[in-house]
Amino acid sequence: MAKSQSSPAKGDDSGVLAHLDGRACPYCESGTLEEGVYKDNRAVICTDCETPHAQLW
């Protein structure tokens, strides 16, 4: 039987940010997604083109 993956606690969306952190940016060739702040919200942003891919508010 396959093990189920643990999901973040209800109301804790930081799992979304952690899931994207470190991935290649789909919009530019050289960027990497990194957790940070975008418009005062926790977000995952490209290190090169600075495009936000997810933000929590």
LINSULFEN-V316445 format. One record per backbone hydrogen bond with DSSP energy under -1.0 kcal/mol. CO is the residue of the C=O (numbers start at 0). NH is the residue of the N-H. If there is no record, write none. Layout:
{{CO;NH} {CO;NH}}
//
This chain:
{{8;11} {12;15} {13;17} {14;18} {15;19} {16;20} {19;22} {22;32} {30;24} {31;46} {32;21} {33;44} {35;42} {37;40} {40;37} {41;55} {42;35} {43;52} {43;53} {44;33} {50;45} {53;43}}
//
